[in-house]
């Protein structure tokens, strides 16, 4: 990698890392796992950086992140971890409107299986179509639809007081 490529890579990472870390966090539900996912995807992207000169490097990196996340949750299916609940912190009054809704949504997203959480993040946070999600995850559109349906149904169970958007096609 020459100096121009290094400078372009450094500029890209400095400018896009916060947005990509948010996506990684939404995919994994954990800050440390999000950092690992982002770093792993970046490590797989760097050797191809020169080839990405005339294309969309962010799109490529996002695709690597999505596929890496799929690989992780497929691996986790074999090695289940038991998550323990955290300390019940007591909060003061909500000075920033909607914080309770965001925290409830975050907890509900964490309660979803990784496959469903990934589909919800790609469909509603990344605003991808079902076809784009299917392509990114390497599955059929029907699988995306069924996972979305189950995820939204589960979110409605977990968050009965919050109106969720209708499932869109």
C-alpha positions, 0 to 999 in steps of 0.5 A: 500500500503506497502513501496515497492509499494510506492517507485515503484509508486514514481519512476514510476511517477517521470520517466514517468510523463513528457511523460504522461503529453505530451499525456494528453496535446495533448488529451485535448489541454490545460495545466490545463485540461491535469494536471487534466486528468493526476491526475484523471487517476493517482488517479484511478490507485493508488488503483490498483497499487498492482495488476499492479505489474507484468503488464504494469502500464504505459499501464494501466494508458494510457488506464485510461487516454484515457477513462477518456478523452472520458468520459469528452468529452461526458460530454462536449457534454451536457455542451458546453463552449465557448472558447475565443481567446487569446491575439495576441502576436507578436513574433520575428524571429524564432530562433528555426526552425519549431516553427511556424509549431508546433504552427499552428499545435497546434492551428489546433488541438485545433480547432478539436472536442475532439473526432477527436483530441483524435483519431489523438493523439492516431493514430499519436502521440501515433502511435497506430493502428486503432484497438488499438485506437478503443479498447482504446476508446471503439468504432468500427474501423469504427468510428476511421476511420471516425473520423481520415478521418474527422480530417485529412480533417479539418487539411488540411483545417486549414493548407493548406501550411503544408503537412500532412502525408497520412492517414495510415491504 
